[in-house]
């Protein structure tokens, strides 16, 4: 396997061998190792000295179900700490087939122009992207597919990334070439923009199947997994209704946010996975896989009232953060918001949180779609206030003089209220990623109890780091975490001819967190002593009246058990 280095200063590309000690480390684990080794933590995230890393998991090219997530790593311009965001789609599968475990982008064009990086079995090359500057992501992909193989996967940024605004996302195409997948959090799209990289085009045509040490063992493992996974109750819900399948339940306990993390009554049934499905099926919409080989197929491909494609990856975070948290429950309206966010390349969580603060401050009326469309238009046009919104919720609060800031460590709270899932709240407070539900979401056991929340968060953060390092999808994770670890262990052993134990994989998660925590010590990332947003401890959330009450002294000791806490 190779690491591809792309120097944007002199516009050169070089390949080097992946170190043997990183043989089974990919994704978030590899982005953390490269950043820790090569980027001084105090580096300005948007400077030429910063680096942007794309890394795939060790199973991506095998086409094993749900093993093809792509990680994007950088120092975050939003949190000033280490950041990894990952996404589905076929990109990682194609990179692995090309023999590429990671792409390291460094430097910055001296002419401040934009470029396209194209990858194929013949190598890597850079060319001018002048013709694509300012294009929306869907139009960009269409143009690139006119020039390159139409089956190529595309990684791209929209105008928010071009302007290097702090909530810019990196967009990726799904298996149907919709640019609907996103490595969205932490402003990694701004880092891509700072490198002068508008898009990466990956064409794996003509490559051979990836090497396999024990094909029979690999096939036997897949056969058992394909039988087992659909029997899991949570997987069944994801397959039927997508990630918004639990919206009604989450709102019933106060976890799904409404009206800027408020407590007013709000019916979310229309915008739930079941509500969306009821109208989408009539229009010819469907549930689909974002990458070849996936058997969960949890991506909602949503059609408009005329039966025309509008958006895909219509997920819970979108229905909440640019839906109910803005007081809007119309699936068609929220889907249009989602499409705009995809087109301009912005994180729906950060964007929705910024707009909800603006609504609470009186810039628009809460629940007014026209007001939201107007602010999205300001973001796209790059007005002064549009740029403020696109720089994140902390930026927006400061501009509006708002001291109720729905963020931890500089990053917007996602659509899982920390006052309800206390372990999730601990994750927001302690994770090297800032407020990021994918870093350790806790809904198992007595999840609303303050007692034990630190241990629940720590175990889940390690488990999440393992999955991210191996490129495995959160939405394909059954309720029995041990089953997932055994499945991944057996696949890796079969592909590489190894004899790893589950604990060997868990060790990767522990080491990933150690690397990230070490980077953040001197990066400028907010320290563990920064207080929680005051309102999560002071304002009870309806209907159960929960507040976040985990002891700060316990939270401060979370990493004491990093090496010893049981994970599965």
CORJO-V387502 format. One record per pair of residues at least 4 apart in sequence whose C-alpha atoms are under 7 Angstrom apart, sorted by the first residue. I is the first residue (numbers start at 1). J is the second residue. Records with the same first field share a line. If there is no record, write none. Layout:
I: J ; J
//
This chain:
1: 17 ; 18 ; 99 ; 100 ; 101
2: 15 ; 16 ; 17 ; 18 ; 99 ; 100 ; 101
3: 15 ; 16 ; 17 ; 18 ; 100 ; 101 ; 102 ; 103
4: 13 ; 14 ; 15 ; 16 ; 100 ; 102 ; 103 ; 104
5: 13 ; 14 ; 15 ; 103 ; 104 ; 105
6: 12 ; 13 ; 14 ; 104 ; 105 ; 106
7: 11 ; 12 ; 13 ; 105 ; 106 ; 107
8: 12 ; 106 ; 107 ; 108 ; 109 ; 195
9: 107 ; 108 ; 109 ; 110
11: 126
13: 124 ; 125
18: 22
19: 23
24: 58
25: 29 ; 30 ; 57 ; 58 ; 469 ; 470
26: 30 ; 55 ; 56 ; 57 ; 58 ; 101 ; 469 ; 470
27: 31 ; 55 ; 56 ; 57 ; 70 ; 71 ; 468 ; 469 ; 470 ; 471
28: 32 ; 71 ; 84 ; 468 ; 469
29: 33 ; 469 ; 512
30: 34 ; 55 ; 469
31: 35 ; 53 ; 55 ; 73
32: 36 ; 512 ; 515 ; 516
33: 37 ; 515
34: 38
35: 39
36: 515 ; 519
39: 43 ; 50 ; 51
41: 519 ; 520 ; 522 ; 523
42: 522 ; 523 ; 524
43: 49 ; 50
44: 50
45: 50 ; 75 ; 76 ; 77 ; 191
46: 50 ; 191 ; 194
48: 106 ; 107 ; 108
49: 106 ; 107
50: 106
51: 74 ; 104 ; 105 ; 106
52: 73 ; 74 ; 104 ; 105 ; 106 ; 191 ; 192
53: 72 ; 73 ; 74 ; 102 ; 103 ; 104 ; 105
54: 70 ; 71 ; 72 ; 73 ; 102 ; 103 ; 104
55: 70 ; 71 ; 72 ; 101 ; 102 ; 103
56: 60 ; 69 ; 70 ; 71 ; 92 ; 101 ; 102 ; 471
57: 68 ; 469 ; 470 ; 471
58: 470
59: 64 ; 67 ; 492
60: 67 ; 68 ; 92 ; 93 ; 96
61: 93 ; 94 ; 96 ; 97 ; 210
62: 210
63: 93 ; 292 ; 293
64: 293
65: 293 ; 294 ; 295
66: 294 ; 472 ; 473 ; 476
67: 471 ; 472 ; 473
68: 88 ; 90 ; 92 ; 93 ; 471 ; 472
69: 86 ; 87 ; 88 ; 92 ; 471 ; 472 ; 473
70: 86 ; 87 ; 88 ; 91 ; 92 ; 471
71: 84 ; 85 ; 86 ; 87
72: 84 ; 85 ; 86 ; 183
73: 83 ; 84 ; 85
74: 82 ; 83 ; 84 ; 188
75: 80 ; 81 ; 82 ; 83
76: 80 ; 81 ; 82 ; 83 ; 186 ; 187 ; 188
77: 166 ; 186 ; 187
78: 166 ; 186 ; 187 ; 410 ; 411
79: 186 ; 409 ; 410 ; 411 ; 434 ; 525
80: 523 ; 524 ; 525
81: 432 ; 520 ; 523 ; 524 ; 525
82: 432 ; 433 ; 516 ; 519 ; 520
83: 186 ; 433
85: 183 ; 184 ; 185
86: 183
87: 181 ; 182 ; 183
88: 181 ; 290 ; 291
89: 172 ; 173 ; 174 ; 175 ; 181 ; 290 ; 291
90: 94 ; 153 ; 174 ; 175 ; 291 ; 292
91: 95 ; 153
92: 96
93: 97
94: 98 ; 202 ; 204
95: 99 ; 100
96: 100 ; 101
97: 204 ; 207 ; 209 ; 210
98: 120 ; 121 ; 204 ; 207
107: 195
108: 194 ; 195 ; 196
109: 113 ; 195 ; 196
112: 196
113: 196
114: 128 ; 129 ; 130 ; 196 ; 197 ; 198
115: 126 ; 127 ; 128 ; 129 ; 196 ; 197 ; 198
116: 126 ; 127 ; 128 ; 129 ; 197 ; 198 ; 199 ; 200
117: 124 ; 125 ; 126 ; 127 ; 199 ; 200 ; 201
118: 124 ; 125 ; 126 ; 200 ; 201 ; 202
119: 123 ; 124 ; 125 ; 201 ; 202 ; 203
120: 124 ; 202 ; 203 ; 204
121: 204 ; 207
129: 133 ; 198
132: 140
134: 159
135: 139 ; 140 ; 158
136: 140 ; 158 ; 343 ; 344
137: 141 ; 156 ; 157 ; 158 ; 179 ; 342 ; 343 ; 344
138: 142 ; 179 ; 343
139: 143
140: 144
141: 145 ; 154
142: 146
143: 147
144: 148
145: 149 ; 150
146: 150
149: 203
152: 201 ; 202 ; 203
153: 173 ; 201 ; 202 ; 203
154: 172 ; 173 ; 199 ; 200 ; 201 ; 202
155: 170 ; 171 ; 172 ; 173 ; 199 ; 200 ; 201
156: 170 ; 171 ; 172 ; 198 ; 199 ; 200
157: 161 ; 162 ; 169 ; 170 ; 171 ; 189 ; 198 ; 199 ; 345
158: 162 ; 343 ; 344 ; 345
159: 163 ; 344 ; 345 ; 380
160: 164 ; 165 ; 168 ; 344 ; 345 ; 346
161: 165 ; 168 ; 169 ; 189 ; 190 ; 192 ; 193 ; 345
162: 190 ; 193
163: 193
164: 190 ; 191 ; 193 ; 194
165: 190 ; 387 ; 390 ; 391
166: 187 ; 190 ; 390 ; 391 ; 392
167: 185 ; 186 ; 187 ; 346 ; 347 ; 350 ; 390 ; 391 ; 392
168: 184 ; 187 ; 188 ; 189 ; 190 ; 345 ; 346 ; 347
169: 182 ; 183 ; 184 ; 185 ; 187 ; 188 ; 189 ; 345 ; 346 ; 347
170: 182 ; 183 ; 184 ; 188 ; 189 ; 345
171: 179 ; 180 ; 181 ; 182 ; 183 ; 345
172: 179 ; 180 ; 181 ; 182
173: 177 ; 178 ; 179 ; 180 ; 181
174: 178 ; 179 ; 180 ; 181 ; 290 ; 291
175: 290 ; 291 ; 292
180: 311 ; 312 ; 313 ; 342
181: 313
184: 188 ; 346 ; 347
185: 347
187: 191
188: 192
189: 193
190: 194
191: 195
192: 196 ; 197
193: 197 ; 198
212: 494 ; 495 ; 496
213: 494 ; 495 ; 496 ; 497
214: 218 ; 494 ; 495 ; 497
215: 219 ; 494
216: 220
217: 221 ; 494
218: 222 ; 491 ; 494 ; 495
219: 223
220: 224
221: 225 ; 487 ; 490 ; 491
222: 226
223: 227
224: 228
225: 229
229: 478
230: 235 ; 236
232: 236 ; 478
233: 237
234: 238 ; 478 ; 479
235: 239 ; 296 ; 476 ; 478
236: 240
237: 241 ; 245
238: 242 ; 243 ; 245 ; 298
239: 296 ; 297 ; 298
241: 245 ; 273 ; 274 ; 277 ; 298
242: 273 ; 298 ; 299 ; 300 ; 315
243: 298 ; 315 ; 316
244: 272 ; 273 ; 315 ; 316
245: 272 ; 273 ; 274
246: 250
247: 251 ; 256 ; 272 ; 273
248: 252 ; 268 ; 269 ; 272
249: 253
250: 254 ; 255 ; 256
251: 255 ; 256
253: 543 ; 544
254: 420 ; 541 ; 542 ; 543
255: 416 ; 417 ; 420
256: 320 ; 415 ; 416 ; 417
257: 261 ; 320 ; 324 ; 325 ; 415 ; 417
258: 262 ; 266 ; 324 ; 325 ; 326 ; 327
259: 324 ; 325 ; 326 ; 327
260: 325 ; 326 ; 356 ; 357
261: 325
263: 541 ; 542
268: 272 ; 329
269: 275
270: 275 ; 276 ; 329 ; 330 ; 331
271: 275 ; 276 ; 319 ; 329 ; 330 ; 331
272: 276
273: 277
274: 278
276: 280 ; 331
277: 281
279: 283
280: 284 ; 285 ; 302 ; 303
281: 285 ; 286
283: 303 ; 305 ; 307
284: 303 ; 307
285: 301 ; 302 ; 303
286: 300 ; 301 ; 302
287: 297 ; 298 ; 299 ; 300 ; 301
288: 297 ; 298 ; 299 ; 300 ; 301
289: 294 ; 297 ; 298 ; 299
290: 299
296: 476
299: 312 ; 313 ; 314
300: 312 ; 313 ; 314
301: 311 ; 312 ; 313 ; 314
302: 309 ; 310 ; 311 ; 312
303: 307 ; 308 ; 309 ; 310
304: 308 ; 309 ; 310 ; 332
310: 339
311: 335 ; 339
314: 318
315: 319
316: 320
317: 321 ; 349 ; 415
318: 322 ; 323 ; 338 ; 348
319: 323 ; 324 ; 334
320: 324 ; 325 ; 415
321: 325 ; 348 ; 349 ; 352 ; 353 ; 415
322: 326 ; 334 ; 348 ; 352
323: 327 ; 328 ; 329 ; 334
324: 328 ; 329
325: 356
326: 356 ; 366 ; 367
327: 366 ; 367
328: 367
330: 334
331: 335
332: 336
333: 337
334: 338
335: 339
336: 340
337: 341
338: 342
339: 343
340: 344
341: 345 ; 346 ; 348
342: 346
344: 380
346: 351
347: 351
348: 352
349: 353 ; 412 ; 414
350: 354 ; 392 ; 393 ; 412
351: 355 ; 389 ; 390 ; 392
352: 356
353: 357 ; 393 ; 412
354: 358 ; 389 ; 392 ; 393 ; 396
355: 359
356: 360
357: 361 ; 397
358: 362 ; 363 ; 364
359: 363 ; 364 ; 365 ; 366
360: 366
364: 371
365: 371
368: 372
369: 373
370: 374
371: 375
372: 376
373: 377
374: 378
375: 379 ; 386
376: 380
377: 381
378: 382 ; 383 ; 386
379: 383 ; 386 ; 387 ; 390
382: 386 ; 387
383: 387
384: 388
385: 389
386: 390
387: 391
388: 395 ; 396
389: 393 ; 396
391: 395
392: 396
393: 397 ; 412
394: 398 ; 405 ; 410
395: 399
396: 400
397: 401 ; 402 ; 403 ; 405
398: 402
404: 535
405: 533
406: 412 ; 413 ; 533
407: 411 ; 412 ; 413 ; 435 ; 533
408: 412 ; 413 ; 428 ; 429 ; 434 ; 435 ; 532 ; 533
409: 434 ; 435 ; 526
411: 434 ; 435
412: 435
413: 435
414: 435 ; 436 ; 437
417: 421
418: 422 ; 424 ; 425 ; 548
419: 425 ; 536 ; 546 ; 547 ; 548
420: 448 ; 546
421: 425 ; 442 ; 443 ; 447 ; 448
422: 426 ; 447 ; 448 ; 449 ; 450 ; 453 ; 548
423: 427 ; 442 ; 447 ; 453 ; 454 ; 456 ; 457
424: 428 ; 437 ; 440 ; 441 ; 442 ; 457
425: 429
426: 430 ; 453 ; 454 ; 457 ; 555
427: 431 ; 439 ; 440 ; 457
428: 434 ; 435 ; 436
429: 434 ; 435 ; 532
430: 528
431: 439
432: 516 ; 517
433: 439
437: 441
439: 461 ; 464
440: 457 ; 460 ; 461 ; 464
441: 460
442: 447 ; 456 ; 457 ; 460
443: 447
449: 453
450: 549 ; 550
452: 456
453: 457
454: 458 ; 555 ; 558
455: 459
456: 460
457: 461
458: 462 ; 558
459: 463 ; 565 ; 566 ; 567
460: 464
461: 465
462: 466 ; 509 ; 510
463: 467 ; 506 ; 509 ; 567
464: 468
465: 469 ; 509 ; 512
466: 470 ; 505 ; 506 ; 508 ; 509
467: 471 ; 472
468: 472
473: 477
477: 484
481: 485 ; 568
482: 486 ; 568
483: 487
484: 488
485: 489 ; 502
486: 490 ; 502
487: 491
488: 492
489: 493 ; 500 ; 501 ; 502
490: 494
491: 495
492: 496
493: 497 ; 498 ; 499 ; 500
494: 498
500: 504
502: 506
503: 507
504: 508
506: 510
507: 511
508: 512
509: 513
510: 514 ; 562 ; 563
511: 515
512: 516
513: 517
514: 518
515: 519
516: 520
517: 521
519: 523
520: 524 ; 525
526: 530
528: 556
534: 538
535: 539
536: 547 ; 548
537: 547 ; 548 ; 549
538: 547
539: 547
540: 545 ; 546 ; 547
541: 545 ; 546 ; 547
551: 555
552: 556
553: 557
554: 558
561: 565
//
